[in-house]
């Protein structure tokens, strides 16, 4: 005698399969098997090391720097460029991160929404900067800039020091000047 299968037991896995099929893998998009990030990268991407070049970093910091260390986090559209000094005893550094919509997953969050959430988190503790990008502020050791669909964050050390704030503002102006030439 064949065993009876409870129809309700089949309903749960079938429903789960249907729901999960619609979710999909955020890195898998469509029939061609290419990831959404790979498809997005066909659009021109800007590298943060092009916003502030090694020569720019040396001029801004006033000392030679090593070749940039580069990292990226495609899921949030972030690329990072880190310049460390050649002289090991130096405490100077310059870190530039760039979040751009063209490097993010489609239909996800945007550079502007990330910037605005971070800005809101620093209400009451940030220093707003006028005349730099569409919107800018300094908080917790970094300069945060929003320009068009680009969110730039620059770090150079303790922002309580006037010299660090000067470095951040100079690096921010350099990044925006270079961005204008890259778009």
N, C-alpha and C positions, 0 to 999 in steps of 0.2 A: 504494500500500500504506500503510495507516494506521500511524502510529508507535506503538510500545508504550510505555506509561507504567509506570515502575517503581513498584509498589505501596508500596514502602518510602519513596519520595520523597513520596508523598501522606500517609503516616502522620505524619511530623514536623509539617507545618503543621496537620493535623487535630487532633493531640494538643495542640499549642500553643494553637489556637483554643479547644478545650474547656477547658483549664486557665485561660486568660485570661478566659474568659467567667465563670467562677466567682469570679475575683478582683474584677472590676468596678472602677469608678472610686470611690474613697472619698467623693467628693462626690456621686455619683449613686446613688440608692438607690430601687429599685423602679419600679413602673409609672407613677407620677404625675410622674416627672421631677424631683421636688424633691430637693434635696441632703439628706443625712443631717443636716447642720448646720441647714438651714432647718427640717427637721422637729423637731429637738431644740429649736430656739428657741421653739417653741410653749409650752414650759415656761417659767415665769417665770425670767428671768435677772436676776442682780444685777450692777449696775455698780459698779466699784471707787470711782468718784466719789461713790457713795451711802454707801460705807463710811466714807470720810473726805471730807466736803464741803469746798467752798472756805472756808466760814466756820470749819470745824474746823481746816483746814490753817493758816489765818491765826492762829487762837488757839494752836495747837501750836507754830508757828514764831515767833510773836511779831511778825509783820510781814505787810503785805498781799501777796497772791499774785495772779498773772495767772489768767485763765480756764484751766481744765485742758486739757491736751493729752491726747487719748484715742487709743489704738490697740488692736488686737486680733489674735490669732492663733487662729482657730477650730480649726485642726487639733490644737492642744494645749489647747483650752479656756481660753485666757488672754485677759484683758482688762486693760489698763493705763491708769492715770490719773496724770498728772504735773503737779504744781503747782510753778511757778517763781516766784521773788519778782518783785515789780513793780520794786524797786530793782535796777538792773543791776549795781551793785557788790557786792551780797549774794551769798554763796556758799550760802545756804540753799536747800533744795528738799525736796519730799516726793513720793515715787513709791510708788504703791500698785498692786500687781498682784493679780489674783484669778483663780484657776483653779478652775472649777466643773464638776462632772460633767455638768450640764445643758447645757453649751456645748461638750461634747466629742463626737466621733464615737461612735456606739453600738458596743458590744463592743470598745472600745479600752482604753487605759490609764485609770486613775482619778486624781483629784486626790491621794488618799491615797498611791497608789503613786509618783507623781512626788515628793511631799513626802518620803516615806521613802527614796527613792533619793538625793535631795539631802542629806538628813540623814546618811545613811551615808557619803556622800562627805566630809563634814566631821568624821568621827570623829576625836577627839583635838584638833581645832582650834576646835570650837564651844563656846558657852556656853549650856547648857540653861536655860530659863526655866520656872519652875513657876507654876501659877495663871493661865496665859494660854492660853485655848482648850483643846483636847484635848492639844496638844503644841506646844511652841515652843522656838526657839533663836535665838541671834544668831551670825552668822558672816559674814565678808567684806563688811562694810558694810551688812548687811541683817538684818531681823527676819523670821523664817520662822514662820508659825503654821498649824496644822491645826485646823480646827473643823468637826466633822461631815464633810460632803463638800466643804468649801471649804478651799482652800489659799491663804493670803494671804501676800504678801511685801511688806515695806515697806522702803524705802531712804531715807536722809536724810544720808548722808555717812560720814565716817570713824568707825567704831564704837569706835576706841581713845579717842575723846574722850567723857568722861562726859556732856557736854551732848547729844551725838548719841544716846547710848544712852537718855537720858531722853526725848528726842523720839520715838524709835522705840517705847519702851514706852507712852508716852501715846497715840501714834497707833494702836498695836496695841489698847489698851483701847477707844479710840473706835471703831475698826473693828468690834470684836466686839460692842460695845453696839449699834451701828447695824445690824449683821448680824442680831442677835436680833430687831430690830423689822421687818426686811425679809422674813424667812422666813415 
